[in-house]
């Protein structure tokens, strides 16, 4: 697994690899201007194509839910 960080020390990506260094999955995280994670792009099979994009919904208390932008259901993360 390889983590990627930006200048503000925010996690911007995670790459999962086999022992032979073949990418099996990758995640790229997006943040707003104040450093809150607002979404992620997911490559489920490591082929370099984004398979899905997810948005995070939060309020001042923290993350409420994460769900696919095109989908209708949201999985509650924490209240």
Helices and strands as residue ranges (DSSP letters): E 2-5, E 11-17, E 23-31, E 37-43, E 52-59, E 62-68, E 75-76
